[in-house]
Amino acid sequence: MLKTQKGFTLIELMIVVAIIGILAAIAIPNFLRFQAKSKQSEAKTNLGAIGTTAEAFRAEYDTYDTTFAFLGWKEQGSCRYLYKWRGTDNECTAHVNGYVACSGVQATATTATGFTAAASGNIDKDTTCDIWTYNDVRSLNNPTNDVSS
């Protein structure tokens, strides 16, 4: 009587490991890119809130020309971006660990009749800075994108 062997051969196991490796090589970079894109929503949301606050301030005082303190906007919780208004930075005291604001971002232009607010941050911890701008005509721009496509 012959006994039949049960189990997997080494070749079968190596093929399964190779398939898992290929799937991981495809999935992990996509996951990291989508994760970084979701972090960009902080800048979009906060710049929209700055714009709304600026419009409310202008409706009351007939000018955009003010500072963050008089504008009345402050980010909630920890942040990955540094926000600029009229060339001044906000006081982001609770940065998410490992995320630092980028230096050298163009000072924003704010006059009595118009504004451009900016957000800058390094959301995926590489050398590229993510920059967003939002202005009084509600134009949201991303001149420097830290998320590779």
Residue pairs with C-beta under 8 A, 6 or more apart in sequence:
32 124
33 147
33 148
33 149
36 123
36 124
36 146
36 147
37 147
39 80
39 123
39 124
40 123
40 130
40 132
40 142
40 146
40 147
42 79
42 80
42 81
43 80
43 81
43 119
43 121
43 130
43 132
44 132
44 140
46 75
46 79
46 81
46 83
46 119
47 83
47 117
47 119
47 132
47 133
47 134
47 140
48 134
48 140
49 73
50 71
50 73
50 83
50 85
50 117
50 134
51 117
51 134
51 136
51 138
53 71
53 72
53 73
54 64
54 71
54 73
54 115
54 117
54 136
55 136
57 63
57 64
57 66
57 70
57 71
57 72
58 64
62 112
63 112
64 110
64 111
64 112
64 113
64 114
64 115
64 136
65 86
65 110
65 111
65 112
66 86
66 110
67 85
67 86
67 88
68 74
68 83
68 85
68 88
68 90
68 91
71 85
73 85
73 90
74 90
75 83
75 90
75 92
77 94
78 94
78 95
78 96
79 92
79 94
79 95
79 96
79 99
79 121
80 95
80 96
80 99
80 121
80 123
81 92
81 101
81 119
81 120
81 121
81 123
81 130
81 132
82 89
82 90
82 92
82 101
82 102
82 105
82 119
82 120
82 121
83 89
83 90
83 92
83 117
83 118
83 119
84 90
84 105
84 107
84 108
84 117
84 118
84 119
84 120
85 108
85 110
85 115
85 117
86 108
86 109
86 110
86 115
87 107
87 108
87 110
89 101
92 101
95 101
98 125
99 121
99 122
99 123
99 125
100 121
100 122
101 120
101 121
101 122
102 120
102 121
102 122
102 129
102 130
102 131
105 118
105 120
105 129
105 131
106 118
108 115
108 116
108 117
108 118
108 133
109 115
109 116
110 116
113 136
114 135
114 136
115 135
115 136
116 133
116 134
116 135
116 136
117 133
117 134
117 135
118 131
118 132
118 133
118 134
119 131
119 132
119 133
120 129
120 130
120 131
120 132
121 129
121 130
121 146
122 128
122 129
122 130
122 146
123 130
123 146
123 147
124 146
124 147
126 146
128 144
128 145
128 146
129 144
129 146
130 142
130 144
130 145
130 146
130 147
131 142
131 143
131 144
132 140
132 141
132 142
133 139
133 140
133 141
133 143
134 140
134 141
